[in-house]
């Protein structure tokens, strides 16, 4: 059996971990400026944001793309 390593950079990283990392790095105010999503600007919380992002593919994609762009800056 071959051990196949995923080429997906998000493999094994949960949406919650992605969001927590972005909030810790940017804060909800800056996230709301970067990605125009109401759950980041009005009464923001990890829980409400996760609920929205799990249901909305386009928003989740934007958050994942921002996470990938931010990773090199955090190292």
ABEGO torsion letter per residue (X at the ends): XBBBBBABAABGBBAAAAAAAAAAAAEAAAAAAABBBAAAABGBBAAAAAAAAAABAAAAAAAAAAAAAAAAAAX
